[in-house]
């Protein structure tokens, strides 16, 4: 059994164990945390076993699944997939460790059920990044919607059912259209080879030589599924609703990792399988990309809800990633591949800090806060660092990615690069606006309310895990009149420890990005080779 298969199986087994502890929240939380930490440790030998200078797909394993159709349970990674697997292995223990500071489960919902879905989501997402059989990829692409649907629909905010259904239907429809294109690619293999196959490497060699018109139709099927998942404008409308209603822990995984399946799909499937169509339709994608950068930035600046703010910021960032991919230059594409990682780290930390702020104050409305830095300087510093990484300040991890995207795009697509640069100015505006509204000025509003030391809110929710002081550390739908009024408290030692890995990586990769660049660059070069030969 390869390290990669172990990475998929461990959280699956952990999900089953944790689900059996649904009557003991503390045991379920500690078990889930232990499994997620073990998963993170397992990434180390997996990373060391990967050779950036070796074959495109490594750590491969394959067994027959449906031999009559040429379908296999095939897994393997390139440098891009390895980086994304590593980041989800990091974020899951972080969000579990932060649960007691960010989320409270609705009444009647157990921590065992919630955390088992988190671990199941982790296993399925890793499997999606590692799949090297196109049919298997499609199956996992659809199945991974299920735990996320329940995580939003069972544990989210007041409009959680609407948000969950909208999320599921958008992504499920995109997946069905992708399946039609996958079947088309399978038929081409039958015509060319005399037998059908869904093997990724084989389909790349067959479909990439198909006529342009055929490639365009097949490309559009995959593109629509990935554009919805990413999401690109105008396929984005599900994200603000889902992110706004999901619990903080789920929002981190949704915006930080799950959405990257879309941009990963562009790199793994769209460009290598349909190089002629990718070149032909690149202007269309680039228009959507820069539209997303500007549109997402403007909408972010106008948001009053912190979680929806992060959703629109992410839409703008996905525009940058798509711009780099379809600029077809090594610098821009490497920038996009590393942007996927760096966006996960920056946005993950931003969402967690926002979750802690909202849990302290009992509201996600930006206008309910003011002057918090005077009371919570450490929390304010964490928000500032996450914000600086979000706007790609030099010295933070996101800078090198955004710089490479714009540098490479300017060489081949200067007009689009110049338009996208406007997004940099807007990013500085909306990040500083958020920080100024919450942290500076006179102390007022929710900054004076510490829900953790007051009574339980009217919904009577239950806590997850063991707290470090206080009865409830969750966002309360309403504050009762008897809630204790006092200065909001700063980060505890436990909360600092939970955020510390993200702080280290944001600063460390800001000054030393080379390990990640060395890992993804060979895979990017292999991806671009087919396109550059057209």
N, C-alpha and C positions, 0 to 999 in steps of 0.2 A: 504494500500500500504506500503510495507516494505521499509526500508532505502535503501536496495540494488536496488529495482526497481526505486526509486527516483534518484539514482546515474546514472542509465542508461538513464532515460527519460530526465533529466535536460539538458545534452549537446545536446540531439536530438532536443529538443524544441529550445535551444539556436542556433543550426545550422540553423534552419528554419528562426529564427528572423534575424540573422546576414546575411544570404543570401539575405534577402529583403533589406539590407542596402548597396547593391553593388555600389550604386552611391555616397556613402558618406564614404570614407575610415576612417576618424576619428571616426565617430559614430560606424562604424562596429568594429573597433579595441577596443574602450572603452566598447562596449556591449559584445564582445567576452571575454575581460579580466574580466568583471564583472561576466559573467556566469561561467568562469573557477574558479574564486575565490570562488564563491558560491558553486561550486562542491567540492572544496578543504575543505571548512567549513563543508560540508555535510558528509565528510569522518569521522569527529570527532565523531558524534553520532553513526555512523555505526561501528566504531572501538570499542566504548564503549559498544555497544550492543552485541558484539561478546565475547563469553566466551571460552578462550583457553582450559579449562578443560571440556567443554561440548561435545555435539555430533560432529562427524566429519564434517558434513555439517550443517551450521546454517543460519539463516536469510532466510530460504527457502520460495519460493513461486512457485506455479505451476497452470497453466490453460491448458485445452485441446486445442490442435492445430489441429492435424489430428487424431481423435480418432480411426479411422479404422486401422491405422498403429501403434497405441500406441505411438504417438508423442505428446509431451507436450512442452509448453513454461515454462520450469523449470529453476529456478535460485537459487543459494545458494553459500556460500563461506566456505572454510576452511581457516586455518591460512595463507597458502601460497598464495592463491588467494587474500585474504584481503590485504596482504602486497603489491602485485603487483597492485591492484586497487588503493591503497594509493599513490604509486609512480607515476602512470600516472596522478592522480589528482593533484599532486605537479608539475610535469614537464610541463603540458599544460599552466598554468598561467605564469610559468617562461619563456617559449619560446615566448609566446605572449608579455610579458613585454620586452623581449630582441629584438623583431623583428626590431625595428628601428635602432638597433646597429649591426645587423647581416645580414639582408636580404633586398633586394629590388625586387619588383615584376616586371616581364617582361612588356614591353609596352602593354597596352590594357587589362591587368589583374587587377581586382579590389581586394582590401583587403577583401571585403565582401565574395567573392567567395572563396578566400584562407582560411580565418578564419572559414568559415562554414564547409569546408572540414576537418579542424583541429578538430573542435568540433565533427563532425560526426565520425571521426577516434577514438576519445576518447570514445564516447558512444559505438561503436562496439567492441573496445578492452576490455572495462570493461565487456561488455556482454559475450565475449568469455571466460574470466577468471571466470565468474560467472555461465556459463551454466552447468546444471547437466543432460541434456538430450543429448545423444550422437549425434542424428541427428541434433538437434539445434546447437550443438557445430560445426558440420561440416558446416552447412549453414552459421553461423557467421564467421567461419574460412575462408570461401571463399569470403563472402560479404565484409569483412574488407579489402580485397585487392583493392577494387574499389576506395575508397577515396585516398588511398596511391598511386595508379596508376596515378590518376589525379594530385595529389600533386607533384609527380615527373615529370610526362609528360607535365604538363602545366606550372610549375613554376621553373623547374630545369635549369641545365646548357646547354651548346651547344649540348651535346649528350643525352639529357633528354629522347627523344622518345625511343631510343635504350635501355637505362637503365630501363625505365618504363615497356616496353614490356618484357624484360628479367626477371625482378622481378615478373611480373604477371604470366608469363607462368610457371616459375619454381614452384611457390607456388600453382598455380591452378592445375598443374599436380599432385603435391604431395597430394593435397586435394582430387582429384578424386580417387587416389589409396587408400587413407584412407576411402573414402566412400565405396569402395568395401569390405574392411575389416569390416566396421560397418555393412554392410548388412550381411556379414557372421556371425557376432556376433548375429544379429537379428534372423537369421535362427536357430542358436543354442538355442536361447530362445524359439522359436516356438517348437522345438523338445523336450525341457526339460519341458516347462511350458504349452504347448498347445496353447499359444498365443504369438504373438510377442510384443516386447517392446524395446524402446531405452533408458529407464531409466538407468542412470549410475550405481546406487547402485545394481539394479537387474542384470544388465549385468555382473558386477563384480562377483557376487555370482555364476552366471551360467557359464561364460566363463573361470573363473579361475580353474574350475574343468574339463575342456575339455582336450582331449588327447594332448600330447606334440606336435605332428606333426601339429594338427589343430591350436594350440596356436602359433606355429612358423609362419605359413602362415599369420594369422591375425595380429600378432605382427609386421611383416615386413611391412604391409600396413600402420599401424599407425606410425611406426618408420621412414619410408621414408618421410612422410609428415612433421614430427617433425624435422628430421635431415636437411631437406631443410630449414625449417623456422628458425632453431636455429642460424646460420647454422653450420653443421659439415663438415669438409673436407671429401670427395671431392665434397660436394653439396653446396659449399660456393661461387661459382664464381659470382653469381648475386649481392652479397653484396657490394664488392668494387665499382662496376659500379653504383649501386643505391645510395650508400652513397656519392660517388664522385660527382654525378650530382644533387642530391636533394638539396633544400635550407637548410640552417643550422637548422632552426626550425623543418623541416621534418626529417632531419638526426638524431636529438636528439630523436624523437619519434620512428623512424625506428630502430635505433641501441639500444636505451635505453629501449624500452618497447616492440615493436612489435615482435622482435626476441625472446623475453622471452616466447612467446606462445609455441615455440618449446620445450624448456626445461621444461616448466610447463606441457606440454602434456606428457612428459616422466613420470613425477611424478603422474599426475592425472589419466592417461589412461594406459600407457604401463606397469608399474609395477603392479598395482592392478588387471588389467584385465588379464594380461598374465604373471603371476609370474614364471611359469616353463620355458616359452620361454625367459623371461628376464634373468634368471639364465643361461640358455643354450647358449644364444647369447651374454652374457656380454663380453666375450673376444673380440669379433668382435667390439663392441661399444667402448671398452677401447682402442683398437688399434687406432680407428679413433679419439678418444679423445686426446691421447698423440701426435698423428700425427698432430692434429690441433694446439696443444700448441706449438710445435716446428716449424711447418710450418708457422703459423701465426706470431710468434715472428720474425723469420728470414725475412719474407716478409715485416713486419712492419719496420724493421731496414733499408730496402733498398728503402723505398718509398720517393719520392720527393714531393708528394702532401699531404697536411696535412689531408684532409678528407679521402683519401684512407689509410693513416697511421692509423687513428682511426678504420677504417673497419677491417684491419688486426689485430690490437690489440684486437678487439672484438672477432675475430675468435679464437685467442689464449685463451681468457678468457672463451669462450663457451666450449673449450676443457676441461678446469678445472671444469666447472659446470657438464659436462657429466661424467667426471672421478668420481666426488663425488657421483653422482646419482647411477652409476652402480658399485660402490665399495660395496654397500649394507651394510654399517655400519651407525649407527645413527649419529656419529660425521661427517662423510663425507657428508651424505645426508643433514643434517642440514646446513653444510657449503655451499652446493650447493644452497639450498633454500635461504639462506641469501645473497649468492653471486649474485643471480639474482637482489635483491634490490640494493646491494652495487655497482654492475657494472652499474646499471642505474644511480645512483647518480654520480659516478666518471666519467663515460663516458659522461653523460649529461653535466656536468660542463666543461669537456675537450673540447667537441665539441663547446659549447657556447663561450668559451674563444678563441678557434681557429677561430671561426666565427667573433669575434670582431677584432682579429688581421688581418684577411683577409679583412674585411670591411675597416679597417683603411688604409691598404697598397695596396689594390686593387689586391691581388694575393693570391692564396693558395699554391704556390710553396715555400717550405721550404728554398731553396737556395736564394730566393729573399729578405731574412731578415737577420738582424744581429744587435747586440748591443741594442736591444729595451729596455732592463731593465734600461739603463741609462736615457731613455726618459719616460718610462712608468713603474715605479717601482710597482705600485699597480697591473697593468695588469700582470706584470711579476710574482708577488707573487701569483696571482690567477692561472696562468699557472703552477707554481711550485707545488701548493697544489693539483691541479687536477692530475698532473703527479705523485706525491707521492702516491695519492690514487690509481691511476691506477697500479702502481707497488707494491701496498699492503704494504707500509711502516708502521711499528708499530706506533699506535697512529692515524691512519686513518681508516675509516670504513671498507675498503676491507681486512685489515689484518686478522681479526678474521675469516672471511669466507675462505680465502685461507689457513690459518693455519689449520682449522678444516677439510677441504677437504684433505690436505696432511696427516694430522694425522690419519684420519679415513681410507684413502686409503692405507696407509702404513701397517695398521693392516691386511688387507685382500688381497691387491694387491700391494705388496712392489715394484715389478719391475716397474710397471706402475707409481707408485708414485715417484720413483727415477728418471725416465726419465722426468716426468713432472716438477720435481724440476729444471731441466735445464732451463725451461721457466722463472723461477724467475730471474736467472742471465741475461738472454736475455732481460727481461722486464726492469731491471735496465739500461741496455745498451741503448735500443732504446728510453726510456723516457728521459734519460739524454742527449742523442744525439739530440733529438728534442729540448730540452730546450737550450742546448748549442748553436745550430745553430741559433735559433731565438733571444735569449735574451742576449747572451754574445758576447764578441769581439767588434770590431769597429762598430760604427753606419754606416749602409750602405743600399743601395737598397730601398726597399719599406718602410723601417723604416723612411725614410725622406719624404714620401708622405702621406699627409692626404687628401684623396679623399673627405671627408665631406666638406672641404672648397674650393674645386675646382669645375670646371664645371661638368655638368652631362656627363656620358660616352656616346659613340656614340649610344648605343641602346636606349637611352632616356627613361629609366625605370622610374617608379613612386615609391614614398616612401610609407611605410605603417605606419599608426598611426601618432602620433605627436612626433617630434624629440626634442632633448634637445641641439640644436645648429647645424647648418650645414644643407645644402640642401639635400644631399644624403648620406646615410650611408650604402652603399651596396658594394658588391664585383663587381668591374667594369671589364668587359671582357678585356678591353684595357684602358690604360691611354693616354689621349691626350697630345700633346706637351705643351698645355697651362695649364696643371694641376699645381696648386700651389705647389711648393716644400718647405716644411718646416718640422720641427720635428713633428712626429706623437704624437697625444695627448693621455693622460692617461684616465683611466676610469672616467666617470662622477658619480655624486652622484646617479643618477637613475640607472646606470648600476651596481654600487656596491650593491644597494638595491635589484636588480633582482637576483644577484648571491648570496646574503647573505643567503637565506634558504639552498642552497646547501652547502655552507661553514659550516654552523651550523651543518647540518646533517653529513657531512663528518668527522668533528672533534668530534661531540657529540657521534655518533655511534662508533667512534674509541675508545672512553674511556668508553662508557656505552651502549654496544650492547644488554644487557639483555632483554629490552622490546621486541625487535624483535625476539630474540632467544626464549623467552617464548611463543610468538605467533605462531611461525612455528613448534616448536618441537613436540607438540602433533600430528599435522597433518603428520609430517614426520614419527613418530612412527607408526601411523595407516597405512601409505603407505608401510612401510617396513615389517609389521607384516606378510602379506601373503607371501612375498618373503623369509623371514627368516624361515618360517615353511616348506619350500621345502627342 
